[in-house]
Amino acid sequence: MGKIFTNLDTAIQNHLMMIRESSGLPDNDVSLELLAQGWREKESAFNEQVGTMGMEAVDEATDLRRGFLALTQSGSLVAVGPDNNGVRRAVYVSIDRRRDVPGRAESEDARISGEEAKGKEIIFAAGPVKQSSAVYLLALLPSALALTDQNQKLDEATLALTKEFQAVDETRFDEV
């Protein structure tokens, strides 16, 4: 097994093994190591985007007035805007290799029914998907941003990260 894969959290390793199975990649350690390398690159891109936008890394999102961006253990992105009279704008973007979830899904009237915390799935009572995989990284938008500005910033971050994630997948899997 490769060094990057073995240094990931067990939960992430398990997700990468499931992704390998559902993606059509060869059933070998090389595929797992490539998925792990890609995952680490996505983690780095996420952290860089969070820093660029002045977001606050947190363990849980308890302030409904602030939108958040999450990177899940499977490498998907979830962007949820601030509460607006009980509903929130939400975008879910999965990694390209998965075939068992939508590539991108959006909802203008999402409602979250569970906790928004690291290690927990984001469960939607209504939204772009029923639930995400467990959250690995979570970041809140600055509290000074207005509601419309928060949604715009989340759209910008999601678009930038989606492009970076796609570039990682295209580069990484040309090697297989």
N, C-alpha and C positions, 0 to 999 in steps of 0.2 A: 504494500500500500504506500502511496506517496506521502511525502512529508506534510504538504499543505492539508490534504484531506484528514490525516490522522490528528492534526492540531486543531481541527474545528470541533465545536461543541457536538456532543453525541446527537442532539436533536437535529442539528444542521446536517450532519452526516446521514442520518436516516432520511431526511428530505431529499438529499442529493441522490441517494440510492433509489428512492421512488421516482425521482425525475429521470434518472438514467433509464429505468425500466419503461416509463411511459413515453420517452422521447425518441426511441428508436436508435439510440446510441449503442455501440457495441457493449456487451456485458463483460467489461474487464476493468482492471484498476486504472488503466490509462484514461478511460472515460471519466471515472470518479475524480481523478486528479485534475483533469481539465475543468470539470464542473466546479471543483473546489477553488481552483485558480480564478475562474470567472466570478465565483461568489465573493472572494476576497477583493477583487477589483471593484465589484459593485458596492461592497461595504465601504471601500475607500472613497468612491465617487459620492455615495450618500453622505458620508461625513464631511467631505469637502463642500457639497452643496449646502448642508446645514450650516457650516461655518460662514460661507459666502452670504447666506441670507440672514445671518444674525439670529438663527433659531436657537432654542434652548433644549439641549438633550435632557430628557427626563425619564423616570421609571414608569410614570403613569400620567395620563392626561385628565386632570380633574376639573380644569377651568373650561367650561363649555363655550366661553367667549373667545377662545383661542383655537384656531385650526391647528391640525397636526399632520405630520408626515411620518409614515412608518415603513421600515424595511422588515419584511417577515423572514422567518427562518428559511423559507423556501426561496427567498430572493425576490419576492414580489413587492410592489410598492402599493401603499394605501395612503391616499391624501384625503383628509376630511376637513371641510371648512368649519367655521364657527357656527354655533347654534343660532338659527334665525327663526324664532317662533316655533320651536320644536322640531325643525327639520334642518338638515345640513347638506351641502353639496359634497359628494364623495366620488372619488375616482379610484379604480382598482386596475393595476397593470401587472400582468404576470410575466414571468420570464419567457422568452421565445421558445425554449425547448419543451415546455409543458404542453401536453395535448389534452389534458383532463380539466382544464379551466379556461375561461375566456382570455384572450390576449389583452383586451381592454374593455372595461365596462364603467359606465358613469350613471350617476343618479343626482337629480337636482333636489330630491326630497327624501334623502336618506335619514334613517333613524337607527341609532345604535342601541342594542338591548343589553349589552354586557359591559364589562370593564374595558377601558382603553389603557392597557398596561403591558410592559415587557413580559414576555413569557405567556401571555394570554392571546387567544384568538380574538379578532375583532368580529363580533357577531352583529349582523344587521337585522333588525325587525323589518326594515324596508331599505333597499339600497342596491348597489351595483352587483353584489354577490350575497350569498347567504352568510358566508364567513370567510375570513382569511386564515392562513396558517398562523401560528404563534408569532407575536411581534418580537423581533430581535433588537431593533433600535427604534427609538421614538423621539421625535423632536417637535416642540411647540413653536408656532410663529410668535414674533414679538407682540406683547400685549398692547402696544401703542397703535397697531395697525387697525384701520377701520374694516368692517365686515367685507365690503367689496374688494378692498385692497388685499385682504387675507386670501380670498378665493383666487384673485389674480396671481398672487405670489405662489400659491400652491400649484396653479396651472403651469406657471413658468418652471417651477422646480420639477414637477412631474414630467413635463416635456423634455427638459434638459436631461434628467436622469434616464428617461426612456431611451433617448438617443444614445446616451453613453452605454446603457445596458445592452442595447441592440448591437452597438459596435463591439462590445466585449464578446457577445455571443458569436457574431460573424467572424471575428478574428480567432477566437479560441477554438471554434469547432471546424475551421478549415483544416485543422491539424489531424482530425479523426479520419 
